[in-house]
Amino acid sequence: MKKTRKLEDSTPILVVDENVSLEEQIARRANELWQQRNCEHGYDQTDWLRAEREIAEWHQKRLQAETLRS
């Protein structure tokens, strides 16, 4: 039998809006993480730190890609 993956199990694609501040980018991502957990409280610091890491990695990869194209 073929296994199917539920939509809830998949990690959403990280979308970063470069037209807002870095802090706003992190806040938006932290909020997405909170919503993925069905708005369960008590993990705000964990969500914020994960969001910081993900946003920083996204920007680092973007800069590396730009450097390779130059």
N, C-alpha and C positions, 0 to 999 in steps of 0.2 A: 504494500500500500504506500502511496506517495504521501510524504509529509508536507504540509503547508505551513508556512510561517505566518503567524498573526501580525497584523499591522502594528499592534501595541508592542510587540517584541522587537521590532526593527528600530534602529537608532536613526533619528531624523538627520537629514543633511544639515550641516551647520551653515547658516546663512548670516553673513556679517554685513551690516550697513556701515560703510566707511564714511558716510555723511554725518554720523553722530560721533560723540566723544567715545574714547576707549571705555570710560566708566559706564556709559550708557550701553555699549555693546555687551559688556560683562553683565550688567544688570538684566538685560533682555535675555541673555543665555541662561543666567541663573533662574530667572522666572520660568523659562521653558523647562528646565530640569525639574523644578518644583511641580509644574503642571503634569509632567510625565509621571510623577509619583502620586498623582491624584490629589495634589494640594496638601500632602501630608506635612505637618509642621515638625520642627525640631532638627532640620537638616540645612538651615539657611547658610551656615558657615561652610559646610561641605559643598553645597551647590555653588556658592560664590567662588570658592577656591578651584573647583573643577571648571567653572566658567572662565576664570582667569587663565587657567592652563590651556583650555581649548582655544580661546581667542588669541592668546600669545602664539600658540603653535600655528594657527591659521595665518596670522600676519607673517610669521617667520617663513612659512612655505611660500607665501605670496612674494615676499622679498627675494627668496632664493630663485623662484621662477623668473622674476624680472631680471635678476643678475645673469641668469643663464641666457636669456634672450638678448642681452646687451652685447 
